[in-house]
Amino acid sequence: MSKLKRGIDNQLSIFDLLRQVEAQKPLSRKEGTCRIIDPLRAAIRDAIKNSPLSRYEIAGQMSHLLNESITKEQIDSWTRESDELNGRTPRHIPAEYLPALCQVVHDTEPLMVMGRVAGVFVLPGPEALRAEIQRLDEEITRVKSRKRQRLLFLKEMER
C-alpha cells in the first residue's frame, strides 16, 4: 500500500481527508468531550502567529467585517492562557466572530477544531483555494529563483 500523498506544506489532499474522516469513530458522548477551549485557543493563537498582520491590523479588519469594534486587547484575551493562573475569568471568542477571524488571517483551523468535535469537517471555498494556489505558485517561483542563484554560484566556483 502506498503512503498518503501530501502537498508542499504537508496538507492532506481532499481525498485523504475524506478517508480519514470516514475512518474516525462515531462522536463520543462522554462528559467533557465537547470542551474545546484549549485546542480552539491554540488554533487561534497559531492562526494569528502565522498571519503577516499585526494584532492591531487583525482587530481593524475584523471590526470592518463585523461592523462592530474589536480591539487588540480582546484578541489578546481570547488567546491568553494565564487568565486562570492570575485569578481572571477566562475569556472566549464569541462564535459569531470566528468566521471574520478566519477570513482575516486566512486560516480555517479554528473552525475546523469546532467542526471536528461536531463530527463535520470544513473545506475551503473556491476563493480560498485560488489564494492557496497563488501562494504555492509564488513559493515555487521563489524556490526556482534560489535554485538558479545556487547554480550560478556553483558555476562561478568551478571556474
DSSP file (Angstrom, degrees, kcal/mol; ACC not computed):
  #  RESIDUE AA STRUCTURE BP1 BP2  ACC     N-H-->O    O-->H-N    N-H-->O    O-->H-N    TCO  KAPPA ALPHA  PHI   PSI    X-CA   Y-CA   Z-CA
    1    1 A M              0   0    0      0, 0.0     2,-0.1     0, 0.0     0, 0.0   0.000 360.0 360.0 360.0 135.7    0.0    0.0    0.0
    2    2 A S        -     0   0    0      1,-0.1     3,-0.1     3,-0.0     2,-0.1  -0.401 360.0-103.4 -80.9 157.8    1.4    3.4   -0.9
    3    3 A K        -     0   0    0      1,-0.1     2,-0.2    -2,-0.1    -1,-0.1  -0.357  47.0 -86.6 -73.6 158.9    1.9    6.2    1.6
    4    4 A L        -     0   0    0      1,-0.1     2,-0.3    -2,-0.1    -1,-0.1  -0.458  44.2-124.1 -65.4 134.5   -0.5    9.1    1.7
    5    5 A K        -     0   0    0     -2,-0.2     8,-0.7    -3,-0.1     2,-0.3  -0.634  30.4-166.3 -80.7 138.7    0.4   11.8   -0.8
    6    6 A R  B     -A   12   0A   0     -2,-0.3     6,-0.2     6,-0.1     4,-0.0  -0.913  16.1-117.0-126.2 153.3    0.9   15.2    0.8
    7    7 A G    >   -     0   0    0      4,-2.0     3,-1.7    -2,-0.3    -1,-0.1  -0.036  46.9 -81.0 -76.2-175.7    1.2   18.7   -0.7
    8    8 A I  T 3  S+     0   0    0      1,-0.3    -1,-0.1     2,-0.1    -2,-0.0   0.878 132.5  41.4 -56.6 -42.2    4.2   21.0   -0.4
    9    9 A D  T 3  S-     0   0    0      2,-0.0    -1,-0.3     1,-0.0    -2,-0.1  -0.016 122.5-101.1-101.0  30.7    3.2   22.2    3.1
   10   10 A N  S <  S+     0   0    0     -3,-1.7     2,-0.3     1,-0.2    -2,-0.1   0.765  70.1 152.1  60.3  31.5    2.2   18.7    4.3
   11   11 A Q        -     0   0    0      1,-0.1    -4,-2.0     0, 0.0    -1,-0.2  -0.704  48.2-113.4 -87.9 144.7   -1.5   19.2    3.9
   12   12 A L  B     -A    6   0A   0     -2,-0.3    -6,-0.1    -6,-0.2     2,-0.1  -0.460  31.2-114.4 -70.4 146.9   -3.7   16.2    3.3
   13   13 A S     >  -     0   0    0     -8,-0.7     4,-2.4    -2,-0.1     5,-0.2  -0.378  31.6-105.0 -73.0 164.9   -5.4   16.0   -0.1
   14   14 A I  H  > S+     0   0    0      1,-0.2     4,-2.2     2,-0.2     5,-0.1   0.859 122.4  51.0 -60.7 -36.2   -9.2   16.3   -0.1
   15   15 A F  H  > S+     0   0    0      2,-0.2     4,-2.2     1,-0.2    -1,-0.2   0.888 109.7  48.8 -71.1 -38.8   -9.4   12.5   -0.8
   16   16 A D  H  > S+     0   0    0      2,-0.2     4,-2.4     1,-0.2    -2,-0.2   0.896 110.9  51.8 -65.0 -39.6   -7.1   11.7    2.1
   17   17 A L  H  X S+     0   0    0     -4,-2.4     4,-2.5     2,-0.2    -2,-0.2   0.916 109.0  49.6 -63.0 -44.0   -9.1   13.9    4.4
   18   18 A L  H  X S+     0   0    0     -4,-2.2     4,-2.4     2,-0.2    -1,-0.2   0.908 111.2  49.4 -62.7 -42.0  -12.3   12.2    3.4
   19   19 A R  H  X S+     0   0    0     -4,-2.2     4,-1.7     1,-0.2    -1,-0.2   0.910 111.4  50.0 -61.9 -41.2  -10.8    8.8    4.0
   20   20 A Q  H  X S+     0   0    0     -4,-2.4     4,-0.7     1,-0.2    -2,-0.2   0.910 111.0  48.1 -64.7 -42.7   -9.6    9.9    7.4
   21   21 A V  H >< S+     0   0    0     -4,-2.5     3,-0.9     1,-0.2    -1,-0.2   0.906 110.4  52.0 -65.1 -42.1  -13.0   11.3    8.4
   22   22 A E  H 3< S+     0   0    0     -4,-2.4    -1,-0.2     1,-0.2    -2,-0.2   0.847 108.0  52.7 -62.0 -33.9  -14.7    8.1    7.3
   23   23 A A  H 3< S+     0   0    0     -4,-1.7    -1,-0.2    -5,-0.2    -2,-0.2   0.642  87.8 105.5 -79.0 -14.1  -12.4    6.0    9.4
   24   24 A Q  S << S-     0   0    0     -3,-0.9     3,-0.1    -4,-0.7    -3,-0.0  -0.283  77.4-106.7 -68.8 152.7  -13.0    8.1   12.6
   25   25 A K        -     0   0    0      1,-0.1     3,-0.1     3,-0.0    -1,-0.1  -0.305  46.2 -84.5 -70.9 159.8  -15.1    6.6   15.4
   26   26 A P        -     0   0    0      0, 0.0    -1,-0.1     0, 0.0    93,-0.1  -0.190  66.1 -71.3 -58.9 160.7  -18.6    7.9   16.0
   27   27 A L        -     0   0    0      1,-0.1     2,-0.3    91,-0.1    90,-0.1  -0.259  51.8-122.8 -57.1 137.4  -18.9   11.0   18.1
   28   28 A S        -     0   0    0     -3,-0.1    -1,-0.1     1,-0.1     5,-0.0  -0.642  16.2-163.3 -82.7 138.5  -18.1   10.4   21.8
   29   29 A R        +     0   0    0     -2,-0.3    -1,-0.1     2,-0.0     3,-0.1   0.169  45.2 132.6-104.7  15.6  -20.9   11.3   24.2
   30   30 A K    >   -     0   0    0      1,-0.1     3,-1.6     2,-0.1     4,-0.3  -0.312  69.6 -88.4 -69.3 152.3  -18.5   11.2   27.2
   31   31 A E  T 3  S+     0   0    0      1,-0.2    -1,-0.1     2,-0.1    -2,-0.0  -0.370 109.8  12.7 -62.0 131.4  -18.6   14.1   29.7
   32   32 A G  T >  S+     0   0    0     -2,-0.1     3,-1.4    -3,-0.1    -1,-0.2   0.375  86.0 118.9  87.0  -3.6  -16.3   17.0   28.7
   33   33 A T  T <  S+     0   0    0     -3,-1.6    -2,-0.1     1,-0.3    -5,-0.1   0.701  75.2  52.4 -71.1 -17.2  -15.5   15.8   25.2
   34   34 A C  T 3  S+     0   0    0     -4,-0.3     2,-1.2    -5,-0.0    -1,-0.3   0.403  77.9 106.3 -97.8   3.6  -17.1   19.0   23.7
   35   35 A R    <   +     0   0    0     -3,-1.4     3,-0.2     1,-0.2    -1,-0.0  -0.705  37.8 156.7 -82.5 100.0  -15.0   21.4   25.9
   36   36 A I     >  +     0   0    0     -2,-1.2     4,-2.7     1,-0.1     5,-0.3   0.137  26.2 117.0-114.2  18.8  -12.6   22.5   23.2
   37   37 A I  H  > S+     0   0    0      1,-0.2     4,-2.9     2,-0.2     5,-0.2   0.879  77.2  50.7 -61.4 -37.8  -11.4   25.9   24.5
   38   38 A D  H  > S+     0   0    0      2,-0.2     4,-2.3    -3,-0.2    -1,-0.2   0.962 115.3  39.9 -67.3 -49.9   -7.8   24.8   24.8
   39   39 A P  H  > S+     0   0    0      0, 0.0     4,-2.4     0, 0.0    -2,-0.2   0.878 117.9  50.7 -65.5 -33.1   -7.5   23.4   21.3
   40   40 A L  H  X S+     0   0    0     -4,-2.7     4,-2.5     2,-0.2     5,-0.2   0.935 110.5  48.1 -67.0 -45.1   -9.5   26.4   20.0
   41   41 A R  H  X S+     0   0    0     -4,-2.9     4,-2.6    -5,-0.3    -1,-0.2   0.910 113.0  48.9 -60.8 -42.2   -7.4   28.9   21.8
   42   42 A A  H  X S+     0   0    0     -4,-2.3     4,-2.6    -5,-0.2    -1,-0.2   0.901 110.9  50.0 -64.8 -40.6   -4.2   27.2   20.4
   43   43 A A  H  X S+     0   0    0     -4,-2.4     4,-2.4     2,-0.2    -2,-0.2   0.899 112.4  47.1 -65.3 -40.3   -5.6   27.2   16.9
   44   44 A I  H  X S+     0   0    0     -4,-2.5     4,-2.4     2,-0.2     5,-0.2   0.926 112.3  50.1 -65.7 -44.1   -6.5   30.9   17.1
   45   45 A R  H  X S+     0   0    0     -4,-2.6     4,-2.5    -5,-0.2    -2,-0.2   0.921 113.1  46.0 -60.4 -44.8   -3.0   31.7   18.5
   46   46 A D  H  X S+     0   0    0     -4,-2.6     4,-2.4     2,-0.2    -1,-0.2   0.897 111.0  52.6 -65.5 -40.4   -1.3   29.7   15.7
   47   47 A A  H  X S+     0   0    0     -4,-2.4     4,-0.6     1,-0.2    -1,-0.2   0.903 112.8  44.6 -62.5 -41.0   -3.5   31.4   13.1
   48   48 A I  H >< S+     0   0    0     -4,-2.4     3,-0.7     1,-0.2    -2,-0.2   0.912 112.8  51.2 -68.7 -42.3   -2.6   34.8   14.4
   49   49 A K  H 3< S+     0   0    0     -4,-2.5    -2,-0.2     1,-0.2    -1,-0.2   0.876 111.4  47.8 -63.0 -37.5    1.1   33.9   14.7
   50   50 A N  H 3< S+     0   0    0     -4,-2.4    -1,-0.2    -5,-0.1    -2,-0.2   0.561  94.1  95.3 -81.8  -8.0    1.2   32.6   11.1
   51   51 A S  S << S-     0   0    0     -3,-0.7    54,-0.1    -4,-0.6    55,-0.1  -0.599  73.6-139.3 -82.0 142.8   -0.6   35.7    9.7
   52   52 A P  S    S+     0   0    0      0, 0.0     2,-0.2     0, 0.0    -1,-0.1   0.596  78.7  94.0 -74.3  -8.1    1.5   38.5    8.3
   53   53 A L  S    S-     0   0    0     51,-0.1    -2,-0.1    -5,-0.1     2,-0.1  -0.527  77.1-122.5 -85.7 149.9   -0.8   41.0   10.0
   54   54 A S     >  -     0   0    0     -2,-0.2     4,-2.5     1,-0.1     5,-0.2  -0.386  31.7-106.0 -77.8 167.1   -0.3   42.5   13.5
   55   55 A R  H  > S+     0   0    0      1,-0.2     4,-2.5     2,-0.2     5,-0.2   0.845 123.2  55.3 -64.4 -32.5   -3.0   42.0   16.1
   56   56 A Y  H  > S+     0   0    0      2,-0.2     4,-2.3     1,-0.2    -1,-0.2   0.917 109.3  46.4 -64.6 -42.6   -4.0   45.7   15.6
   57   57 A E  H  > S+     0   0    0      2,-0.2     4,-2.6     1,-0.2     5,-0.2   0.898 112.0  50.7 -66.8 -40.3   -4.5   45.1   11.9
   58   58 A I  H  X S+     0   0    0     -4,-2.5     4,-2.6     1,-0.2     5,-0.2   0.933 110.9  49.2 -61.6 -45.3   -6.4   41.9   12.6
   59   59 A A  H  X S+     0   0    0     -4,-2.5     4,-2.4     1,-0.2    11,-0.3   0.907 111.8  49.5 -60.7 -42.5   -8.7   43.8   15.0
   60   60 A G  H  X S+     0   0    0     -4,-2.3     4,-2.0     2,-0.2    -2,-0.2   0.926 113.0  44.8 -64.2 -45.4   -9.2   46.5   12.5
   61   61 A Q  H  X S+     0   0    0     -4,-2.6     4,-2.3     2,-0.2    -1,-0.2   0.876 113.4  50.5 -68.6 -36.4  -10.2   44.2    9.7
   62   62 A M  H  X S+     0   0    0     -4,-2.6     4,-2.8    -5,-0.2     5,-0.3   0.912 108.3  53.6 -65.2 -40.7  -12.4   42.1   11.9
   63   63 A S  H  X>S+     0   0    0     -4,-2.4     4,-1.5    -5,-0.2     5,-1.1   0.910 109.6  48.7 -58.3 -42.4  -14.1   45.3   13.1
   64   64 A H  H  <5S+     0   0    0     -4,-2.0    -1,-0.2     1,-0.2    -2,-0.2   0.933 114.3  44.4 -63.5 -46.3  -14.8   46.2    9.5
   65   65 A L  H  <5S+     0   0    0     -4,-2.3    -2,-0.2     1,-0.2    -1,-0.2   0.852 121.0  39.2 -68.2 -34.7  -16.2   42.8    8.6
   66   66 A L  H  <5S-     0   0    0     -4,-2.8    -1,-0.2     2,-0.3    -2,-0.2   0.593  99.6-132.3 -91.7 -12.0  -18.3   42.6   11.8
   67   67 A N  T  <5S+     0   0    0     -4,-1.5     2,-0.3    -5,-0.3    -3,-0.2   0.863  76.8  90.5  58.6  37.6  -19.4   46.2   11.8
   68   68 A E  S   <S-     0   0    0     -5,-1.1     2,-0.4    -6,-0.2    -2,-0.3  -0.970  88.1 -85.0-153.6 159.8  -18.5   46.5   15.5
   69   69 A S        +     0   0    0     -2,-0.3     2,-0.4    -3,-0.1    -9,-0.1  -0.512  40.2 179.1 -76.4 124.1  -15.4   47.4   17.4
   70   70 A I        -     0   0    0     -2,-0.4     2,-0.3   -11,-0.3    -7,-0.2  -0.987  13.3-158.3-119.2 132.8  -12.9   44.7   18.0
   71   71 A T     >  -     0   0    0     -2,-0.4     4,-1.8     1,-0.1     3,-0.2  -0.713  30.2-117.6-111.1 162.0   -9.7   45.6   19.9
   72   72 A K  H  > S+     0   0    0     -2,-0.3     4,-2.7     1,-0.2     5,-0.2   0.874 116.6  58.9 -60.2 -37.4   -6.3   44.1   20.1
   73   73 A E  H  > S+     0   0    0      1,-0.2     4,-2.2     2,-0.2    -1,-0.2   0.862 102.9  51.8 -63.0 -36.2   -7.0   43.6   23.9
   74   74 A Q  H  > S+     0   0    0      2,-0.2     4,-1.7     1,-0.2    -1,-0.2   0.942 110.1  48.4 -64.2 -45.8  -10.0   41.5   23.1
   75   75 A I  H  X S+     0   0    0     -4,-1.8     4,-1.1     1,-0.2     3,-0.2   0.921 110.7  51.7 -60.0 -43.5   -7.9   39.3   20.7
   76   76 A D  H >X S+     0   0    0     -4,-2.7     4,-1.4     1,-0.2     3,-0.6   0.905 108.3  51.5 -58.6 -41.3   -5.3   39.1   23.5
   77   77 A S  H 3< S+     0   0    0     -4,-2.2    14,-0.6     1,-0.2    -1,-0.2   0.811 106.6  54.1 -68.4 -28.6   -7.9   37.9   26.0
   78   78 A W  H 3< S+     0   0    0     -4,-1.7    15,-0.3    -3,-0.2    -1,-0.2   0.748 117.8  35.2 -74.3 -22.9   -9.2   35.2   23.6
   79   79 A T  H << S+     0   0    0     -4,-1.1     2,-0.2    -3,-0.6    -2,-0.2   0.539  89.6 109.0-109.2  -9.3   -5.7   33.7   23.2
   80   80 A R     <  -     0   0    0     -4,-1.4     3,-0.2    -5,-0.2    11,-0.2  -0.511  42.1-171.5 -78.1 134.2   -4.2   34.2   26.7
   81   81 A E  S >  S+     0   0    0     -2,-0.2     3,-0.5     1,-0.1     4,-0.4   0.632  74.1  74.5 -92.7 -17.9   -3.7   31.1   28.8
   82   82 A S  T 3>  +     0   0    0      1,-0.2     4,-1.9     2,-0.1     6,-0.3   0.456  64.7  95.8 -82.9   0.0   -2.7   32.9   32.0
   83   83 A D  T 34>S+     0   0    0     -3,-0.2     5,-2.4     1,-0.2     3,-0.3   0.937  87.5  44.5 -56.4 -50.7   -6.2   34.2   33.0
   84   84 A E  T X45S+     0   0    0     -3,-0.5     3,-1.0     1,-0.2    -1,-0.2   0.872 112.5  52.9 -63.5 -36.3   -7.0   31.3   35.4
   85   85 A L  T 345S+     0   0    0     -4,-0.4    -1,-0.2     1,-0.2    -2,-0.2   0.827 111.8  45.8 -67.7 -30.8   -3.5   31.5   36.9
   86   86 A N  T 3<5S-     0   0    0     -4,-1.9    -1,-0.2    -3,-0.3    -2,-0.2   0.300 118.9-107.4 -96.5   8.8   -3.9   35.2   37.6
   87   87 A G  T < 5S+     0   0    0     -3,-1.0     2,-0.2    -4,-0.3    -3,-0.2   0.553  76.1 133.2  80.4   7.2   -7.4   34.9   39.0
   88   88 A R      < -     0   0    0     -5,-2.4    -1,-0.3    -6,-0.3    -2,-0.1  -0.607  66.1-104.9 -88.4 152.2   -9.1   36.4   36.0
   89   89 A T        -     0   0    0     -2,-0.2    -1,-0.1    -3,-0.1    -5,-0.0  -0.625  43.6-112.3 -72.0 127.5  -12.2   34.9   34.4
   90   90 A P        -     0   0    0      0, 0.0     2,-0.4     0, 0.0   -12,-0.1  -0.357  29.9-142.1 -62.9 139.9  -11.1   33.2   31.1
   91   91 A R        -     0   0    0    -14,-0.6     2,-0.3   -11,-0.2    -8,-0.1  -0.826  12.9-160.2-104.5 143.3  -12.4   35.0   28.0
   92   92 A H        -     0   0    0     -2,-0.4   -14,-0.1   -13,-0.0   -13,-0.1  -0.905  26.1-106.8-120.6 150.1  -13.6   33.1   24.9
   93   93 A I        -     0   0    0     -2,-0.3     2,-0.1   -15,-0.3     5,-0.1  -0.588  41.2-113.3 -71.5 131.4  -14.0   34.3   21.4
   94   94 A P    >>  -     0   0    0      0, 0.0     3,-2.2     0, 0.0     4,-0.7  -0.448  21.7-124.8 -64.3 139.5  -17.7   34.6   20.5
   95   95 A A  G >4 S+     0   0    0      1,-0.3     3,-0.9     2,-0.2    -2,-0.1   0.823 108.6  61.8 -56.9 -34.0  -18.6   32.0   17.9
   96   96 A E  G 34 S+     0   0    0      1,-0.2     4,-0.3     2,-0.1    -1,-0.3   0.646 100.8  55.4 -70.9 -11.5  -20.0   34.7   15.6
   97   97 A Y  G <> S+     0   0    0     -3,-2.2     4,-2.4     1,-0.1     3,-0.3   0.678  86.5  81.7 -89.4 -19.3  -16.6   36.3   15.4
   98   98 A L  H <X S+     0   0    0     -3,-0.9     4,-2.9    -4,-0.7     5,-0.3   0.885  87.4  52.0 -58.3 -44.7  -14.8   33.1   14.2
   99   99 A P  H  > S+     0   0    0      0, 0.0     4,-2.2     0, 0.0    -1,-0.2   0.907 111.7  47.9 -60.2 -38.5  -15.6   33.4   10.5
  100  100 A A  H  > S+     0   0    0     -4,-0.3     4,-2.5    -3,-0.3    -2,-0.2   0.927 112.5  48.5 -66.2 -44.0  -14.3   37.0   10.5
  101  101 A L  H  X S+     0   0    0     -4,-2.4     4,-2.6     1,-0.2     5,-0.2   0.948 112.7  48.0 -59.3 -48.8  -11.1   36.0   12.3
  102  102 A C  H  X>S+     0   0    0     -4,-2.9     5,-1.6     1,-0.2     4,-0.9   0.885 112.6  49.1 -60.9 -39.5  -10.6   33.1    9.9
  103  103 A Q  H  <5S+     0   0    0     -4,-2.2    -1,-0.2    -5,-0.3    -2,-0.2   0.910 112.7  47.1 -67.1 -41.8  -11.2   35.3    6.9
  104  104 A V  H  <5S+     0   0    0     -4,-2.5    -2,-0.2     1,-0.2    -1,-0.2   0.913 119.9  36.8 -68.2 -43.5   -8.8   38.0    8.1
  105  105 A V  H  <5S-     0   0    0     -4,-2.6    -1,-0.2    -5,-0.2    -2,-0.2   0.479 103.8-127.6 -90.3  -1.7   -5.9   35.6    9.0
  106  106 A H  T  <5S+     0   0    0     -4,-0.9     2,-0.3    -5,-0.2    -3,-0.2   0.918  71.3 116.0  56.9  47.4   -6.6   33.3    6.0
  107  107 A D      < -     0   0    0     -5,-1.6    -2,-0.2    -6,-0.2     4,-0.2  -0.944  43.5-174.1-148.6 122.3   -6.7   30.2    8.3
  108  108 A T     >  +     0   0    0     -2,-0.3     4,-2.2     1,-0.2     3,-0.5   0.357  57.7 106.1 -98.4   5.7   -9.7   28.0    8.8
  109  109 A E  H  > S+     0   0    0      1,-0.2     4,-2.5     2,-0.2     5,-0.2   0.871  74.9  57.1 -56.9 -40.2   -8.2   25.8   11.5
  110  110 A P  H  > S+     0   0    0      0, 0.0     4,-1.4     0, 0.0    -1,-0.2   0.913 111.0  44.1 -58.3 -39.2  -10.2   27.4   14.4
  111  111 A L  H  > S+     0   0    0     -3,-0.5     4,-2.5     1,-0.2    -2,-0.2   0.862 110.8  55.1 -70.0 -34.5  -13.4   26.5   12.5
  112  112 A M  H  X S+     0   0    0     -4,-2.2     4,-2.7     2,-0.2     5,-0.2   0.880 102.8  56.4 -65.1 -37.3  -12.0   23.0   11.8
  113  113 A V  H  X S+     0   0    0     -4,-2.5     4,-1.2     1,-0.2    -1,-0.2   0.933 111.5  43.0 -58.3 -45.8  -11.4   22.5   15.5
  114  114 A M  H  X S+     0   0    0     -4,-1.4     4,-1.4     1,-0.2    -2,-0.2   0.904 113.4  52.1 -67.3 -41.1  -15.1   23.2   16.2
  115  115 A G  H  X>S+     0   0    0     -4,-2.5     5,-2.9     1,-0.2     4,-0.8   0.892 103.4  56.9 -63.8 -41.0  -16.2   21.1   13.3
  116  116 A R  H ><5S+     0   0    0     -4,-2.7     3,-0.7     1,-0.2    -1,-0.2   0.897 106.6  49.6 -58.6 -40.9  -14.2   18.0   14.3
  117  117 A V  H 3<5S+     0   0    0     -4,-1.2    -1,-0.2     1,-0.2    -2,-0.2   0.847 111.7  48.8 -67.7 -32.6  -15.9   17.9   17.6
  118  118 A A  H 3<5S-     0   0    0     -4,-1.4    -1,-0.2     2,-0.2    -2,-0.2   0.540 120.7-109.0 -83.8  -6.4  -19.3   18.2   16.0
  119  119 A G  T <<5S+     0   0    0     -4,-0.8     2,-0.3    -3,-0.7    -3,-0.2   0.690  84.6 101.9  88.2  19.3  -18.5   15.4   13.5
  120  120 A V      < -     0   0    0     -5,-2.9    -1,-0.4    -6,-0.1     2,-0.4  -0.818  58.5-138.4-125.0 168.2  -18.2   17.6   10.4
  121  121 A F        -     0   0    0     -2,-0.3     2,-0.5    -3,-0.1    -9,-0.1  -0.963  12.9-129.1-130.3 153.3  -15.2   19.0    8.5
  122  122 A V        -     0   0    0     -2,-0.4   -14,-0.1   -14,-0.1   -10,-0.1  -0.834  19.6-165.7-103.1 129.5  -14.6   22.4    7.0
  123  123 A L        -     0   0    0     -2,-0.5     2,-0.1   -11,-0.0    -2,-0.0  -0.905  25.8-111.3-112.8 144.0  -13.5   22.7    3.4
  124  124 A P        -     0   0    0      0, 0.0    -1,-0.0     0, 0.0     0, 0.0  -0.428  33.1-121.1 -71.0 147.6  -12.1   25.9    1.9
  125  125 A G     >  -     0   0    0     -2,-0.1     4,-2.3     1,-0.1     5,-0.2  -0.213  35.2 -89.8 -78.5 175.9  -14.2   27.7   -0.7
  126  126 A P  H  > S+     0   0    0      0, 0.0     4,-2.5     0, 0.0     5,-0.2   0.863 126.3  51.6 -57.8 -39.4  -13.1   28.4   -4.3
  127  127 A E  H  > S+     0   0    0      2,-0.2     4,-2.4     1,-0.2     5,-0.2   0.905 109.8  49.3 -66.4 -39.8  -11.6   31.8   -3.4
  128  128 A A  H  > S+     0   0    0      2,-0.2     4,-2.3     1,-0.2    -1,-0.2   0.901 111.6  49.3 -65.4 -39.6   -9.6   30.3   -0.6
  129  129 A L  H  X S+     0   0    0     -4,-2.3     4,-2.7     2,-0.2    -2,-0.2   0.904 110.2  50.8 -65.6 -40.4   -8.3   27.6   -2.9
  130  130 A R  H  X S+     0   0    0     -4,-2.5     4,-2.5     2,-0.2    -2,-0.2   0.918 110.8  49.1 -61.9 -42.3   -7.4   30.1   -5.5
  131  131 A A  H  X S+     0   0    0     -4,-2.4     4,-2.5     2,-0.2    -2,-0.2   0.903 111.9  48.6 -63.5 -41.0   -5.4   32.1   -2.9
  132  132 A E  H  X S+     0   0    0     -4,-2.3     4,-2.5     2,-0.2    -2,-0.2   0.907 110.8  50.3 -66.1 -40.9   -3.7   29.0   -1.8
  133  133 A I  H  X S+     0   0    0     -4,-2.7     4,-2.5     2,-0.2    -2,-0.2   0.915 111.1  49.4 -61.7 -43.0   -2.8   28.1   -5.4
  134  134 A Q  H  X S+     0   0    0     -4,-2.5     4,-2.4     2,-0.2    -2,-0.2   0.917 110.5  50.2 -61.8 -43.8   -1.4   31.6   -5.9
  135  135 A R  H  X S+     0   0    0     -4,-2.5     4,-2.2     1,-0.2    -2,-0.2   0.907 111.4  48.5 -62.0 -41.2    0.6   31.3   -2.7
  136  136 A L  H  X S+     0   0    0     -4,-2.5     4,-2.5     2,-0.2    -2,-0.2   0.899 109.7  52.2 -66.0 -40.0    2.0   27.9   -3.9
  137  137 A D  H  X S+     0   0    0     -4,-2.5     4,-2.3     2,-0.2    -2,-0.2   0.911 110.4  48.6 -61.0 -41.9    2.9   29.4   -7.3
  138  138 A E  H  X S+     0   0    0     -4,-2.4     4,-2.3     2,-0.2    -2,-0.2   0.893 110.7  50.7 -65.1 -39.2    4.8   32.2   -5.6
  139  139 A E  H  X S+     0   0    0     -4,-2.2     4,-2.4     2,-0.2    -2,-0.2   0.910 109.7  50.3 -64.4 -41.8    6.6   29.8   -3.4
  140  140 A I  H  X S+     0   0    0     -4,-2.5     4,-2.6     2,-0.2    -2,-0.2   0.912 109.9  50.8 -61.8 -42.9    7.6   27.7   -6.5
  141  141 A T  H  X S+     0   0    0     -4,-2.3     4,-2.2     2,-0.2    -2,-0.2   0.913 110.8  48.7 -61.5 -43.7    8.9   30.9   -8.2
  142  142 A R  H  X S+     0   0    0     -4,-2.3     4,-2.4     2,-0.2    -2,-0.2   0.913 112.2  48.5 -62.9 -42.5   11.0   31.8   -5.1
  143  143 A V  H  X S+     0   0    0     -4,-2.4     4,-2.3     1,-0.2    -2,-0.2   0.912 111.3  49.8 -65.6 -42.2   12.4   28.3   -4.9
  144  144 A K  H  X S+     0   0    0     -4,-2.6     4,-2.5     2,-0.2    -1,-0.2   0.897 110.4  51.1 -62.5 -39.6   13.3   28.3   -8.7
  145  145 A S  H  X S+     0   0    0     -4,-2.2     4,-2.3     2,-0.2    -2,-0.2   0.924 110.2  48.3 -63.7 -44.9   14.9   31.6   -8.3
  146  146 A R  H  X S+     0   0    0     -4,-2.4     4,-2.2     1,-0.2    -1,-0.2   0.884 110.7  52.2 -62.5 -37.3   17.0   30.4   -5.4
  147  147 A K  H  X S+     0   0    0     -4,-2.3     4,-2.5     2,-0.2    -2,-0.2   0.926 108.5  49.9 -64.3 -44.8   18.0   27.3   -7.4
  148  148 A R  H  X S+     0   0    0     -4,-2.5     4,-2.4     1,-0.2    -2,-0.2   0.912 110.5  50.8 -60.1 -42.0   19.1   29.5  -10.3
  149  149 A Q  H  X S+     0   0    0     -4,-2.3     4,-2.4     1,-0.2    -1,-0.2   0.911 110.6  48.7 -61.2 -42.9   21.2   31.6   -7.9
  150  150 A R  H  X S+     0   0    0     -4,-2.2     4,-2.6     2,-0.2    -1,-0.2   0.897 110.3  51.1 -65.0 -39.6   22.8   28.5   -6.5
  151  151 A L  H  X S+     0   0    0     -4,-2.5     4,-2.4     2,-0.2    -2,-0.2   0.909 111.1  48.0 -64.7 -41.3   23.6   27.1  -10.0
  152  152 A L  H  X S+     0   0    0     -4,-2.4     4,-2.2     2,-0.2    -2,-0.2   0.905 112.1  49.7 -64.1 -40.9   25.2   30.4  -11.0
  153  153 A F  H  X S+     0   0    0     -4,-2.4     4,-2.1     2,-0.2    -2,-0.2   0.904 110.4  50.1 -63.7 -41.8   27.2   30.4   -7.8
  154  154 A L  H  X S+     0   0    0     -4,-2.6     4,-1.8     2,-0.2    -2,-0.2   0.907 109.1  51.9 -62.6 -42.3   28.3   26.8   -8.4
  155  155 A K  H  X S+     0   0    0     -4,-2.4     4,-0.6     1,-0.2    -2,-0.2   0.912 110.0  49.0 -59.7 -43.6   29.4   27.7  -12.0
  156  156 A E  H >< S+     0   0    0     -4,-2.2     3,-0.7     1,-0.2    -1,-0.2   0.875 110.0  51.4 -64.7 -37.7   31.5   30.6  -10.7
  157  157 A M  H 3< S+     0   0    0     -4,-2.1    -1,-0.2     1,-0.2    -2,-0.2   0.834 106.7  54.5 -68.7 -32.2   33.1   28.4   -8.1
  158  158 A E  H 3<        0   0    0     -4,-1.8    -1,-0.2     1,-0.2    -2,-0.2   0.556 360.0 360.0 -82.6  -6.7   34.1   25.8  -10.7
  159  159 A R    <<        0   0    0     -3,-0.7    -1,-0.2    -4,-0.6    -2,-0.1   0.494 360.0 360.0 -69.1 360.0   35.9   28.2  -12.9
